[in-house]
């Protein structure tokens, strides 16, 4: 297991898990961002739980490779959806946030596959 794989995966787990917890607990800034792009408030907690589940899956993937790959695929799809949502809503002012999470998720997935 490479140092790069562990470092990138842990960074992705911390970032995605953190924002997932913020969404699951309906942090004010998350509600504002989600409202800007038209995500119904009733979805926010559920979407946060999905992010936390993805982060935990990546963490488990450090020990069980297929779990990490599955979680990586799920997070990549999630954040592609977030980018699409931003573009469709024509809200580009904060698109860098889901873009950064997407980049981390892609890096974690690629490293999990090539591990």
C-alpha positions, 0 to 999 in steps of 0.5 A: 500500500503506497503512501500516496494512496493512504494520504490521498484517501485519508484527505478525501475521508476527512474532507468528504466526511466533514462536509457530510457531517455538516450537511447531515446536521444541516449546518447553515452554510450548507443549507445556503449553498444547497438552496442556491442550486435548488436542492430541496431542504428535505434532501440535505440531511440524506445527501450528507449521510451519503457523503459520510457513507462514502467517506467511511467506505473509502476508509474501509477500503484501506483494508478491503480494496473492493469497498474502497473502489465501490465507495470511490465510484459512488463519491465520483458519481455523487460529485459529478451530480453536484457539478451538473446541479451547479451548472444547470442552476447557473451557479458557478460562484461556488462550483470549486467546492464540489470540484475539489471534492470530485478531484479528491474522489477521483484521485482516491478511486484511481489510487484504489484501483491501481493499488 
